[in-house]
C-alpha cells in the first residue's frame, strides 16, 4: 500500500473509531482535529512520582531558589522526556514551574486560589503600562535570585510594569522574561517568543459609571437587540422543531483567550446535523469583560450563526467596574440570574460569582425558581464556579458554605443535571442523585488533573429525548 493510501486508511479507521459521521459531526474545524466520544469521566492525580523518573537535584534547587517560602515541592510529574512540571505551594498560593531536565526554566505561573489572582507572563502586563528602566532600579533581591538560577547570563533590559496583579518589574535574561514583585519575589516567567512581553487591554478605573454607559451605548448598542437573553428566549420559543419533541443543545465554557479555537468552535457547532436549538456557555466568555473584548472576540463569530447562546456569568466577565456593566448592557438587566422553559425542561442560569447580588439573595432566588418549576418537568442548572462538595473540584470552587446550600437545593428539587465551568477541563460526578459536569474547555489554558480525555478543549452535545431524558457526547478539539 502506498504511503498516501495508508494515511487515508488510518484516518478512516480513526474517524470510525470516534463514531464520527461526516454528515453529523465534521472531523475538522479550522486548525483543529475533532475526536468524539461518550461523555464518560476520569480523574487522575496530577502528580504520580512512582510512575516517573525523579527530577535531578538541580531542578528542585531552581524551584527553591525562586520560591524559597513555598517549599512543598513533592508535587511533580514528567511533562515530557526531558521536561518536568513542578508545583511549589503553601495554600492558597501555588507556583507552577515547567523546567527542563538540565534545570532550564521554560515557564513559571502563580495563582492564589483565595483571591483568584493569576500571574502568567503572557497575560499580565496592561496595555501602555510598561516602560524601560535601568537595571539598577530592579529590586536587588530579584537580581540576586537571577544570578543564582541563570548564573552565566547577564540580565537586561528591564521594565517597570503595571499589571493585573499590581506593580511588577520585568527583566529579560536571554530569551526568558521574569516578572517580580517590588519586594523582589519572582512571580512569573515565560519565553519571549511565546508572548511574555505581550500587553493586554487594561480596565479603566478612572471612568465614571456615566462615562462607561456612554461608551457602552456607542460600542455595544448596535448588538443589544441581537444578544439580549430575553429576546433570544422569545426567539427560541418553547417547543423544538422536531415533531416528536426531541432536540439537541450544546454546552461549553471558559471560551476566553483563544480566538482561533473560539471561532472554530462556533462554526463547528453551526455545522452540526441536527442543528442545536441553543448553546449554554458556563461563563468566562471574554478575558476581562470589557466592551472591546466583546466587539473583537465574542460577537464576530456569533454574527454568522442564528443559534441562541445563553451564558452563566463567569468571574472574568465582570468588566470595567467589577459589576458586569458591559455584560448586563449587552445581555439584559436580568442576565445574571434567569431561566427559561423548553420542551419539558426548565433551564436555570445562576450567578455564582457574586457580581451584583449576595450569595444569600441568589440562592433565595434559585430556591423560588426551582420550587415553581411545573410538575413533571426536568431541571438543568448552569453556573460558573463548581461546588466544593465534590472534592476533586474543591481546589477551584465556591466556598464550602455556599456549596453546601447549593447542593442541598439540587437534592431538594431533584435537579437532573448541573453544568459548571471555571475549571478548564471536562469532568463529571454524581452527588445525591444529581449529575454534575464541569465543561470549561472552550479556550482558556487547560487544567491538568483530569487525564487525557479531561484535560482537553471541548464542547458537549446533549441530545434530549421526547421524554426529557438526555444522552451526551464530548466533542474534543486537538491541534492539527
Secondary structure, DSSP 8 states (H G I E B T S, - for coil): --HHHHHHHHHHHHHHHTT--TTTS-SEETTEEEEEEE-------S--GGGS----HHHHHHHHHH-TT--EEEEEEEEETTEEEEEEEETTEEEEEEEETTS-EEEEEEEETTTTEEEETTS-EEEEEEEEE-GGGS-HHHHHHHHHHTTTS----EEEEEETTEEEEEEEETTEEEEE-TTS-EEEEEEGGGTTT-EE----TT--HHHHHHHHHHHTGGGHHHH-HHHHHHHH-SS-SSTTS-EEEEEE----S-HHHHHHHHHHHHT-SS--SEEEE-S--SSS--HHHIIIIIHHHHTT---EEEE---GGG--TTSS-HHHHHHH-TT-SSEEEEETTEEEEEE--S-SSS-HHHHHHHHHHHHHTS-TT-EEEEEESSB-TTSGGGGGGB--HHHHHHHHHHHHHTT--EEEE-SSSSEEEEEETTEEEEEE--SSS---SSSHHHHSSEEEEEEEE-TTS-EEEEEEEEEE-
